[in-house]
Amino acid sequence: MGNLIQTDATINPGNSGGPLINRYGEVIGINTVKITTAQGIGFAIPINIVKPIIEQFITAGSFEEANLGVFGFDRAAIPLIEGDISFERGVYVAQITVGGPAARAGVRVGDIITEIDGSEINYMNELRKHIYSRRPNDRVTFTILREGREINMDITLGRVL
């Protein structure tokens, strides 16, 4: 995961998931993982990524995660993974779940997701945040860059099983 908050808060097996708070008592993240090879280094998911989940609990009483079926990389990570690929904006589609919503809609490995529902996407966390704000069976509109062409496609989100 990218765009995590690095923290020295103690995160041990069984107690991850607690709030990361600032000196004003405001929740700024959710502690989630630590690096086992580095003593005392942990990471938290920024609260802005979690807010759509919290809002769904408040409004609907539960949270059902929508599934897109895409794993991608931010533009900054591409030179480290796929050195011969370059693009100006968007998220690189590295994997697609076979039979998943994105695959059924025609998304392919190598596509660049540049927009979702009219909002520009440059980071996987932006994509996740948008998907977390939606429910299974909701339709989203993607703008994809494929071989120099922009393609708009509608995708019906699935359920996480």
C-alpha positions in Angstrom: 0.0 0.0 0.0 1.2 3.5 -0.7 0.5 6.8 1.0 0.6 5.3 4.5 1.5 7.3 7.6 4.7 6.1 9.2 4.5 5.9 13.0 6.4 4.7 16.0 3.2 3.8 17.8 3.4 0.2 19.1 1.7 -2.2 16.8 1.8 -5.8 17.9 -0.1 -8.9 16.6 -3.6 -8.8 17.8 -3.8 -5.0 18.5 -3.5 -3.4 15.1 -6.5 -1.4 13.9 -6.5 1.1 16.7 -6.7 4.9 16.1 -3.6 6.9 15.4 -4.2 10.3 17.0 -2.4 13.6 16.9 -1.5 15.8 19.8 -4.9 17.4 19.6 -6.7 14.1 20.1 -7.9 14.0 16.5 -7.9 10.6 14.7 -5.6 10.9 11.7 -5.2 7.3 10.8 -5.9 3.6 11.7 -2.8 1.6 12.8 -2.6 -1.3 10.5 0.8 -2.9 10.0 4.4 -3.0 11.3 7.6 -3.9 9.6 8.8 -7.0 11.6 12.4 -6.5 10.5 12.6 -2.9 11.8 12.0 -2.4 15.4 9.2 0.1 16.2 8.3 1.1 12.7 4.6 0.9 11.9 2.1 2.3 9.4 -1.4 3.7 9.6 -4.0 4.1 6.9 -4.8 7.8 6.6 -8.2 8.7 8.0 -9.4 10.2 4.7 -9.2 6.7 3.2 -11.3 5.3 6.1 -14.0 8.1 6.2 -16.2 6.6 3.5 -16.4 3.3 5.4 -17.3 5.1 8.6 -19.9 7.2 6.8 -21.5 4.0 5.4 -21.7 2.5 8.9 -23.4 5.7 10.2 -25.9 6.0 7.3 -26.6 2.3 6.6 -25.6 0.6 9.8 -23.1 -1.7 8.1 -20.4 -1.7 5.5 -20.3 -3.9 2.5 -17.1 -3.5 0.5 -17.6 -3.0 -3.2 -15.1 -4.9 -5.4 -13.6 -3.6 -8.6 -11.2 -6.4 -9.2 -8.1 -4.3 -10.1 -4.6 -4.1 -8.6 -2.6 -1.1 -9.8 0.5 1.0 -9.3 0.9 4.7 -8.8 3.0 6.4 -11.5 5.9 6.9 -9.1 6.2 3.2 -8.5 6.3 2.2 -12.2 10.0 2.9 -12.8 10.8 0.5 -10.0 8.6 -2.2 -11.4 8.2 -1.7 -15.1 11.0 0.5 -16.3 9.9 0.9 -19.9 6.4 2.3 -19.1 5.7 6.0 -18.7 2.6 8.1 -18.4 1.7 11.6 -17.2 -1.3 10.8 -14.9 -3.3 8.0 -13.6 -2.9 4.5 -12.1 -1.3 1.6 -14.0 -3.4 -1.6 -14.1 -1.0 -4.4 -13.1 -3.5 -7.2 -12.4 -7.2 -7.9 -12.9 -9.3 -10.5 -11.1 -10.4 -13.1 -13.6 -14.2 -12.8 -14.0 -14.3 -9.7 -11.8 -16.1 -6.5 -12.5 -13.2 -4.7 -14.3 -12.5 -7.8 -16.4 -16.2 -8.1 -17.4 -16.2 -4.4 -18.4 -13.1 -4.9 -20.6 -10.3 -3.4 -18.5 -6.9 -4.9 -19.4 -3.5 -5.2 -17.8 -1.5 -2.2 -19.0 -4.5 0.2 -19.1 -4.1 3.5 -17.2 -7.1 4.6 -15.1 -7.2 8.4 -15.3 -10.6 9.2 -14.0 -13.5 7.6 -12.0 -16.9 9.3 -12.1 -15.3 12.4 -13.5 -12.7 12.7 -10.8 -9.0 12.5 -11.8 -7.1 9.5 -10.3 -3.4 9.5 -9.8 -2.9 7.3 -6.8 -4.3 3.8 -5.8 -5.5 5.4 -2.5 -7.7 7.8 -4.5 -9.2 4.9 -6.4 -9.7 2.9 -3.1 -11.3 5.8 -1.4 -13.8 6.2 -4.2 -14.6 2.5 -4.3 -15.0 2.5 -0.5 -17.6 5.2 -0.9 -19.7 3.0 -3.2 -21.7 -0.2 -2.6 -21.8 -3.5 -4.5 -23.9 -3.2 -7.7 -23.2 0.5 -8.0 -22.1 1.6 -11.4 -19.0 3.7 -11.8 -17.6 5.4 -15.0 -13.9 5.0 -15.8 -11.8 6.9 -18.2 -9.0 4.6 -19.3 -5.9 5.4 -21.4 -5.1 2.5 -23.7 -2.5 2.7 -26.4 -2.8 6.5 -26.6 -6.6 6.5 -26.8 -9.0 7.5 -24.1 -11.8 5.1 -23.5 -14.9 5.6 -21.2 -16.5 2.5 -19.7 -19.1 1.8 -17.1 -18.3 -0.9 -14.5 -20.8 -2.5 -12.1 -19.0 -3.1 -8.8 -19.1 -6.5 -7.3 -19.1 -7.9 -3.8 -16.0 -8.8 -1.8 -16.4 -12.5 -1.0 
